[in-house]
């Protein structure tokens, strides 16, 4: 029977450095190929310092910053989903449309979440 580690690839610090490289590549691809990600990154560049300044407590700041980071996370996942759907089936298909629409809805909900968090934290 084979040793399971042969299927796991690199381990330890090598695995960590490889993972960091893949993450960098993913962020670079999102920035280069996704206008929505660039726009939301610019929002984050403005909103995160504002959250630090406007938040009265560490919890306020964490909620406000976390809600903004969640938008970027969901956008990257949505972009990945769209890329896989386009690769698997370039022609129009009901299931492909459903997958893409659901990814878009997830981004919308992350934006609504951020607006709700910021409103709850900042509303007097």
C-alpha positions in Angstrom: 0.0 0.0 0.0 1.3 3.5 -0.9 2.3 6.0 1.7 -0.4 8.8 1.8 2.3 11.5 1.9 3.3 10.9 -1.7 -0.1 12.4 -2.7 0.1 15.3 -0.4 3.0 17.1 -2.1 5.3 19.4 -0.2 5.1 19.8 3.6 6.2 22.2 6.2 7.7 25.5 5.2 8.0 24.5 1.6 4.3 23.9 1.5 3.6 27.3 3.2 5.8 29.2 0.8 4.2 27.4 -2.2 0.7 28.3 -0.8 1.8 32.0 -0.4 2.9 32.0 -4.0 -0.4 30.5 -5.2 -2.3 33.1 -3.1 -0.2 35.9 -4.7 -0.9 34.5 -8.1 -4.6 34.5 -7.3 -4.6 38.0 -6.1 -2.7 39.1 -9.2 -5.1 37.3 -11.5 -8.1 38.9 -9.8 -6.5 42.3 -10.1 -5.6 41.9 -13.7 -8.8 40.2 -14.9 -11.6 41.4 -12.7 -12.8 45.0 -12.9 -15.2 44.4 -9.9 -12.3 43.2 -7.8 -10.2 46.3 -8.6 -13.2 48.5 -7.7 -13.8 46.7 -4.5 -10.1 46.8 -3.6 -10.2 50.6 -4.1 -13.2 50.7 -1.8 -11.2 48.7 0.8 -8.2 51.1 0.5 -10.6 53.9 1.5 -12.8 52.0 3.9 -10.2 50.2 6.1 -8.5 53.4 7.2 -11.9 54.9 7.8 -12.9 51.9 9.9 -9.8 52.4 12.0 -10.5 56.0 12.5 -14.3 55.8 13.0 -14.5 52.6 15.1 -14.7 53.4 18.8 -13.7 49.9 20.0 -11.6 47.1 18.7 -14.8 45.1 18.0 -16.2 48.0 16.0 -13.0 48.2 13.9 -12.9 44.4 13.5 -16.5 44.2 12.3 -16.1 47.1 9.9 -12.8 45.8 8.4 -14.0 42.2 8.3 -17.1 43.2 6.4 -15.0 44.9 3.8 -12.5 42.0 3.5 -15.5 39.6 3.1 -16.5 41.5 0.0 -13.1 40.8 -1.5 -13.2 37.2 -0.5 -16.6 36.6 -2.0 -15.6 38.4 -5.2 -12.6 36.2 -5.6 -14.7 33.1 -5.0 -17.3 34.3 -7.5 -14.6 35.1 -10.1 -13.1 31.6 -9.6 -16.6 30.0 -10.0 -17.2 32.0 -13.2 -13.8 31.0 -14.6 -14.5 27.3 -14.0 -18.0 27.5 -15.5 -16.6 29.3 -18.6 -13.9 26.6 -19.0 -16.3 23.7 -18.5 -19.1 25.0 -20.7 -18.5 28.0 -22.9 -21.9 27.8 -24.5 -25.0 29.1 -22.7 -26.6 26.7 -20.3 -29.3 27.0 -17.6 -27.0 25.5 -15.0 -24.1 27.7 -15.9 -26.3 30.8 -15.7 -27.6 29.6 -12.3 -24.1 29.1 -10.9 -23.0 32.6 -12.2 -26.1 34.3 -10.9 -25.7 32.7 -7.5 -22.1 33.8 -7.3 -23.2 37.3 -8.2 -25.9 37.1 -5.5 -23.3 36.2 -3.0 -21.3 39.3 -3.9 -24.4 41.4 -3.5 -25.2 39.9 -0.1 -21.6 40.6 1.0 -22.1 44.3 0.0 -25.4 44.4 1.9 -23.7 42.8 4.9 -21.0 45.5 4.9 -23.5 48.3 4.6 -25.5 46.8 7.5 -22.4 46.4 9.7 -21.2 49.9 9.0 -24.7 51.3 9.6 -25.1 49.4 12.9 -21.7 50.5 14.2 -21.9 54.1 13.1 -25.6 54.9 13.7 -26.0 57.0 16.8 
